[in-house]
Amino acid sequence: MTRPALRDAALALAGFLVLAILPLITSSSALIDFVIRCAALGLFATSLNLLVGYGGMVSFGHGLFFGMGAYSFGILMQRTGMPIPLAVLLTLCISALVALVVGAICVRLKEIYFAFVTLAFQMLVHSMIIAWVPVTGGDQGLRGGIPRPAFLGINLSDQKQLYLFSAALLVLGLLAMRHIVSSPFGYALRMVRDNATRAGFLGINVYRTRLTAFVLAGAFASLGGVIMSLFVSGAYPEFAFWTMSGEAVFIVMLGGTANFLGPLVGTGILLLLNDFVTRTAEHHGLVLGSVILLFALGLRKGLLDFVMEWLAARRTRDAATPAPVAVKGTST
Amino acid sequence: MDLNALTDCLSSSSCLVTQATSGFIIGMLLFLVAVGLTLIFGVMKIVNFSHGAFYMIGAYLAMTVFQATQSYALALLGAAVGTCLIGIVIERFFMQRIYGGNVLMQLLVCYALVLILDDLVRIVWGPEFRAMGMPPAFQVPPLFIMGGVVPPFYLFLIAAALLMAGVLGLAIAKTRIGKTIRAAAHNPAMVSVLGINTGLLFTALFALGCLLAGLAGGLAAPVRSLTPGMGFSILIESFIVTVIGGMGSIMGALVGAILIGLIRAFGALGFPLFTEALMYLCMALVLIVKPTGLFGREAA
């Protein structure tokens, strides 16, 4: 392993240890629920950032894979009762396969077309979930709970163990994605984002690079869906609804696209905001919409990007040079 | 799947006429929304993701004006003009800031506007389903055309929308403003250099799009139930229409809208569960065969 990879692994281990110790310090079940939801949405948002931040592909249908993960996992567990790790693996494969088909059509398209055609595919899946009542439960969602047979001595019916399991999936998922973006493939992806023509001339297969990113992002998003379906013990059509994608795009923008952990920060902020708004205000959409407008039109970049640039500007000001103007909305 | 129902219908003229007219009214409403979407995209290069919200506002305004005045003509006028005014405010305050911005920002601002407008409608008109009811002028016995039942309002709706399509097409092709719009779609910087106030032109075009969406809402109000989320489903379908027809093309929007309308009407007979899937399939086919859409010229 190279040194940065070792550092990432050490950081991931440290992060997991902190999460594992957390329930020993406080017994607040609200905190535990919060971390599980953070794990689900954080993986989902970080996987979207593979496309948005690193690939320059603004997908507006990423919720498809979140819903796909939740439903595939739920249905597999309800119908076959296979061990959980196998079901998770199968779910990842199914989502990757769906992503391959959708991506094969979509990734050739330019920006706004890409955004809306991915959205159209998501709405297609959403309408199929609603229509295919015998399998998916229609608009009632997948009910009756998801069976959780114990495996390797882990019993996910226990909220504490589910918490540890989610935290582990989150850390492993993030580590894997971190590894992907720092691999040669990750740099090829950035190059395709910055200048697809040049990347093509240098022998990079642009189409295949984008498609690979799309498939990987779809698989990791479904992992978020798996956690969510375990958390709510079911799957609901809202998971595949367009607002889910809208939320993910907002999370990515909220946290910032230029830092790997930006989407995770964004997830935390959005969940806190959501909880706060639903507790205090009656009109959730109105408040949330206003906050989004404020961010999008006022700050014009993610929070973590903003902080990082501010820090960088302060550091250079000490060296008596003018502050550098960072390129907006791109990852380095 | 119920292919027998479909073949039975295709072989009977009465069913054919009934389904075709219902397909046409779906198509005409879609056209009025999609044409705004396509014009705004053609010139300002943004997909107004909040366009469906204007359709919704138009429908609710029509219902309110109709209940206050009992005149459907005034209701239509109120829906179109009211939506247009709201559109101008939104364009001036929000849209202008995202022209030329990155796609992420455009999507976010529109997403926020959809959330806000849906919630505002929920506050003003309540979250439950509402119905406007058929205006008295159209409460007459249905017409029978080749054995098919056709409510007169359907004919009025189709005629009104086709009239708008004709006027719009002529205006874009023949008038000076139409020429300016076509030029701006091609190269807005050059148009602005020639002394034309493009900021004003953009606002006017956005307002026109909103007016058409509001009119569609007003026309839909008697035949659709009104809910705060009604704008989104029509937005997705209008987007499919513009993809099939080609972004920026009015003719494409018309053809695509009628195609989708007919697919919906006849698909509901043959594939009741997969009607929506048929639309997406149609879109995917067009994208694979001709990515610029049926009537799209340049690469989008």
Contacts between the chains, C-beta under 8 A, distances in Angstrom:
chain1	res1	chain2	res2	distance
A	52	B	104	6.5
A	58	B	102	8.0
A	58	B	103	4.6
A	58	B	104	5.3
A	58	B	107	6.6
A	60	B	107	6.0
A	105	B	284	5.7
A	105	B	287	6.4
A	105	B	288	6.7
A	108	B	291	7.2
A	109	B	287	7.2
A	109	B	291	7.0
A	110	B	299	7.9
A	110	B	300	6.5
A	111	B	103	4.8
A	112	B	41	7.7
A	112	B	45	8.0
A	112	B	46	7.7
A	112	B	47	5.1
A	112	B	103	5.7
A	112	B	106	7.7
A	113	B	243	7.2
A	113	B	291	7.9
A	113	B	300	6.2
A	115	B	47	7.6
A	115	B	103	6.0
A	115	B	107	6.3
A	116	B	47	6.2
A	116	B	239	5.2
A	116	B	243	7.3
A	117	B	243	7.0
A	117	B	283	7.5
A	117	B	287	6.7
A	119	B	236	7.1
A	119	B	239	7.7
A	120	B	236	6.5
A	120	B	239	6.8
A	120	B	240	6.1
A	120	B	243	7.8
A	120	B	280	5.7
A	120	B	283	6.2
A	121	B	280	6.8
A	123	B	236	5.3
A	123	B	276	7.4
A	123	B	280	7.7
A	124	B	276	6.4
A	124	B	277	5.9
A	124	B	280	4.2
A	127	B	276	4.0
A	127	B	277	7.0
A	128	B	274	7.8
A	128	B	276	7.9
A	128	B	277	6.6
A	131	B	273	4.2
A	131	B	274	7.1
A	131	B	276	7.8
A	132	B	273	7.2
A	242	B	232	7.1
A	242	B	236	7.8
A	246	B	107	7.7
A	246	B	111	4.4
A	249	B	104	6.7
A	249	B	107	5.9
A	249	B	108	6.4
A	249	B	111	7.1
A	250	B	108	6.1
A	250	B	111	6.9
A	252	B	104	7.8
A	253	B	104	5.9
A	253	B	105	7.8
A	253	B	108	5.6
A	257	B	104	7.7
A	283	B	119	4.8
A	283	B	122	7.2
A	283	B	123	6.3
A	284	B	119	7.4
A	285	B	115	3.9
A	285	B	116	6.5
A	285	B	118	5.7
A	285	B	119	3.8
A	285	B	122	7.8
A	286	B	115	7.2
A	286	B	116	5.6
A	286	B	119	4.1
A	286	B	120	6.9
A	286	B	123	7.6
A	288	B	112	7.8
A	288	B	115	5.8
A	289	B	111	7.9
A	289	B	112	4.2
A	289	B	113	6.9
A	289	B	114	7.6
A	289	B	115	3.6
A	289	B	116	3.7
A	289	B	119	7.1
A	290	B	112	7.4
A	290	B	116	6.6
A	292	B	108	5.8
A	292	B	109	7.7
A	292	B	111	6.6
A	292	B	112	3.7
A	292	B	115	7.3
A	293	B	94	6.9
A	293	B	109	6.5
A	293	B	112	4.6
A	293	B	113	7.6
A	293	B	116	7.6
A	295	B	108	7.7
A	296	B	98	8.0
A	296	B	105	5.5
A	296	B	108	4.4
A	296	B	109	5.1
A	296	B	112	6.7
A	297	B	94	6.9
A	297	B	97	5.5
A	297	B	98	7.9
A	297	B	109	6.7
A	300	B	105	7.3
A	328	B	102	7.4
A	329	B	102	5.6
A	329	B	104	6.2
